[in-house]
Amino acid sequence: MCRSARLYQCVRCLRQVIICSHCDRGNIYCADGCAEQSRQEKQREAAEHYQNTPNGRHLHAQRQQRYRQRQKKAEEKVTHRGSPVRTSYDSITTGQKAETTRQNNPDFSKKEGIVCHFCGCQCGEYLRWSFLYRQSRIVLPNSAF
């Protein structure tokens, strides 16, 4: 099936990305995890900003106080002995390194032509720069005017 595709640049890593009309949901990030990394950074920035407000400082101080009380109680209650210390002859090594996992993206290099970076489907030969605007099919109730 020949789908139309859109070409855009990832906002985070600035790579060119091709996305088919089926996968396109207004994406601005590539398929390599830039969206998740950007989300984590923004959450971290928001948390730091909140920590600098008076309410954030107060709640953080309360949380730290509760944490210190729990740690103090845990030190007082010692009911079990710790784990024995491991010696060098306790662990078995095979001498083989574990295989590294490959990226989640499938290998689309074998396909020729324009391929969607998200699903790998073959796309048409022309690329769009803008979004496809779909008309909504909202049926309005009859008005009594």
BELPE-V938015 format. One line per field, one symbol per residue. phi: phi as a letter, one per 40 degrees, with the letter a starting at -180 (. if undefined). psi: psi as a letter, one per 20 degrees, with the letter a starting at -180 (. if undefined). burial: 1 if it has 24 or more other C-alpha atoms within 12 Angstrom, else 0. Layout:
phi->???
psi->???
burial->???
This chain:
phi->.cccbbbabcccbgccbbbcccccbgcbbcccgccccccccccccccccccccdcccccccccccccccccccccccbbbccccccbccccbbcgbcccccccccccbcccbgcbcccbgccbccbbcbbccccccbcccccccc
psi->poqqqpprpphgikqpppprhhiokkqirajjjhggggggghggghggghhiqggggghgggghghghgghghhhhnoiqqrqqpprhihqpqiipqqpqqrqhprojhhqqbpppigijqprriqqqirqpoppqlpoqqpql.
burial->0011111101000000111111110011111000000000000000000000000000000000000000000000000000000000000000000000000000000000011111011110001000000000000000000
